[in-house]
Amino acid sequence: MLLSVHNAVIDAFSSRKPSTILFVSIFLLLLLGGVDYFTGDYSLIVFYLIPVSLTAWFVSKNCGIFFCCLVILVRFAADEFSSSLLFHNTSLHYWNEGIELAFLLIMSFLFSALRKNLDSEKNLASTDPLTGMLNRRSFFSLAGYELNRSRRYGLPFTVAYIDLDNFKYINDQFGHHVGDKLLVSVTRTIVGNIRSTDIIARFGGDEFVLMLPETPSSPALTLIEKLHRQLQSDMDAKHWNVTFSIGAITYLTPPATADEMVRRADRQMYEVKHGGKNRLLHTEIKESV
């Protein structure tokens, strides 16, 4: 039951703006303060965890800390105006408030740390740890969405399979640390020359797949040719003896699956490999519906 409640809360607030979460948290805080005033000696500190946890989890760690302080201020105000409090303005009262503040701060830090770790795990599961690009699994997930969108609205798109020629030589000759540096450099160049709506993923040690949504042949060729030139220029500037074999396919209507889409681009890239490497081979395909 706790898991279902947790999932319901996550679903309810994950898509909300921070301002909305702050408004809800302040409302809950004032509501609890009112209840606190009328109940007197009964401690509601556990319930005050609700607005603290919401802000610490969905907004930020600092916001969670701020709400911890707000809780104590609300508690002091409720105690100040409550006539039923037995230990009002005593050292025991202030001691209890201090303990409650420490409790809230600890829980706020825990919520923030848990959220940070969860986000980190999700990021590691969806991206390549070296380059920060999407991994194969995440690419297919996004590509599947784009295929459905293309199928629904009749939008063309282009896929390019990029392979680094002679990358093994770099690793063998200079070591894997240089090879890693080269891959990071390639990543930066690709990201710097594509649109924010394009999808790029690292598929293997030296293989990248680029998907250009809503992109027919002519603009796709312009973009990929420019990217090819820039990649080669960067390799030459660093004196890395690496070139690029690229197989690109423009689909006027989508294939049945994202896997088939990538496999065709892969085969196109291997035609370039077998034909002498270091060039771009592009084909336009109209699939049967």
N, C-alpha and C positions, 0 to 999 in steps of 0.2 A: 504493500500500500504506500509506503514512504517513497518507493521508487516512482510509482505512478504520479504521486503528488509533485515530486521533484521534476519529472518530465513535463507535467502540466504547467508548472511555473516557468520552466525554461522556454517552452513553446509560447507562453503568453507574453513574455517580456523580451525575448531575443530580438524580435523585429521592431521593438519600440525605440523611440528616440530617447536619449538621455534626459531631455527635459520632461518627457512624460513619466519616466521612472522617478525622477526627482519630485515631481508633483504628487505621485502616488505615495512616495515615501514620506513626504511632509504631511500629507493627509493622515496616513497611518500613525505618524508620530504624534500629531495633535490629538487624534482620537484616543490613542493609548494614554496620553497625558490627562485627558478628561476622565477616562476610566480610573487612572491612578489617583486622581484627586478625590473621587467618590469612594474608592475602596480603602483609602488610608494606608494602614499598615501592611496590606497584602502586596508583596513584591511582584511586579509584572516584568521584571528585567528580561526574562526569557522571551516574552512577546516583543520587547523592544528590539530583539535580534532581527525581526522581520525587515523593518526599514533599513537597518544597518547592513544586513546581508544583501538586500536588493541593490543598494548603492555601491557596496564594495564589489559585488559580482558584475553588475551590468554597467556601472559608470566608471569608477576608478578607485584605486587604493586610497588616495587622498580624500576622495569624497566619502568613503566609508569611515575614515578617521574623523572627518568633520561631523558626520552624523553621530558618531559615538559621543562627541562633545555636546551635540545638540540634545541627545538623549539625557545626559546628566543635567543639562540646564532645565529641560522640561521636568525631570524628576525633582530638582530643587524647587522649581516653581510650584509644582503640585504639592510638595511637602510644606512649602511656605504658607500656602493658603488652606491646607487641610488642618482641621481642628482635632482630628482623631488620631494624629500621629503621636505615639507615645514617647519617642526619642528625639523629638524635634530640637534642632540646634544643640545637640550633645556631641561629645567626641565619638561616641558609638555611631551616631547618625552619619557623621562625616567619614568615618572609617568605612561604613557600609557603602557609601557613595563612591569612595575611592576604589573599593574592591569591585564594585559594579563597572566602573569605568575601565579598570584593568581587564576585566572579563570581556567587555565589549570590544576593546582594542585587540585583544588576543584573537577573538573570533573574527573580527574584521580582517586582520592580517591573514588568518587561515583561509577565509573566503577568497581574498585577493590572490593569494599564492596558489590556491587550488584552481582558480580560473586561469591564471597565467600558465600553469602546468598543463591544463587541459588544452588551451590554445596552442601551446608548444607541441603537444602530442598530435593534435590535428594537423598542424603545419608540417610536421615530420612525415605524417602519413600521406600527405598530398603533394609534397614537393621533393625535389632532388636535394639532398643535404649539401652537396658541393656547390652547385650553381644557383640554387634557390628557384629553379624553374619547376614547372609542374612535372610530376612523374607520369609514367605510362597510364596508371590506373585513373588518375585525375583527368588526364587528357581525354581518355575514352568517355569519361562521364560528361565532360563539357561538349565533346564532339557529338555525342549522342543527342544532346539537347539541340545543337546547331543543325544536325541532320533533320530532326523533327521540324524545326522551324523552317528550314529550307523546303522540306516536303510540303509543309502547310501553305507557305506563301509563294512558292515557286521561285525561290531566290538561288542564284548561282553561288558557288564558293570554290575556293582553290586550296589544295593541300600540297605542301612541298616537303619532301624527305631529303634532309641534308646530312651528308656523310663527310667526315674529315679524311682526306687522303694523307697517307704517311704519318698518321698520328702515332702508330706503334713505334715508328722510328724515333720520334721525340721522346717517348717514355723510355725506350731502351738506351738511347744515347745520352740523355740528360737527366733521367730519373723521373719518377712519378710526380714529384713536387712541381717540376716544370710543366709536366702534362696537365696537372690540375690547374696551374696558373693559366695555361693556354685555354683550357675549357671555360674558365671564368671570364677570360677576355672575349672569347667567342660569344658567350652569353650576353655580356654587356653590349657588344656590337649589335647582336640581333635585336635585343630589347630596345636599343636606341634607334633602330631603323624600321620598326613596325608600329602599328597603331595600337591603342589601348584595347581595342575590341578584338584584336587578333589573339590566337591561342598558340603558345609555344611550349614544347615539352622536350625534355631530354629522355630519349628512349633507350639508349645504351651507352657504352663507354664513350663513343665519339659520334653518336647519331642523334639528330634533332628532328622533330616534326613540327611544321608550322601550318596552321589552318587559318585561312583568310576568309571570314564570313562575308557574304554579300559582295563577293569580288569576282567579276568575270575575267576573261582571259587577258585583255589589254592592260588594265590597271594592275592585275596580278603579276604579269610579266615585268612591267615597269618596276614594281616594288622589289621583286625577287632578284632581278638583274642588278638593281642598285645595291641590294643587300650583299649579293655575291661579290661585287666590286669592292665594297667596303670591307668585307671580311678578308678578302685577299690583300687589300692594302694594309690592313692591320697586321697580318701575318708577315708581310714583306718588311714592314717597319720594324718589327721585332726580330727579324732574321730567323723566323721559324719556317722551315721547309715543309709547309702544310698547304694543301689546296682543298677545294671543295667540289664534290660531285653532288648535283642536285637533280632530283626527279620531281617534277611538278605536274599536277593534273587539275584542270578546271572542270568541275561537274556542273552541267546545266540543270540537271535534276539529280538528286542524291542516290547513291547506291543503297543496297538493302541494309548494310550495317557499317558502323565506323571501322570495324576491323577490316572489312573488304576495301574500304576507302584507303586505309593506310597501306595495306598490302599491295595495292596497285601502284601507289606512289613509290613504295619500296622497290618494286620490280623495275619501275622506270629509272630509279636511281642506279640500280645494278646494270642497266643498259649503258648508262654513262660510264660506270666503272670499267666495264668490259670494252668500251669504245675509246679508252684513253684517259679517262678521269678529267677532272677540273673543268667541267662545263655544266650548263643547265639544259635539260631536256624537258620540254613542256608539251602536254597533250590536252586537248579538249574532248570531253566525253559527254554524250547525251545518253543517259540510262533509259531503259524502257520502264515505264511506270508500272 
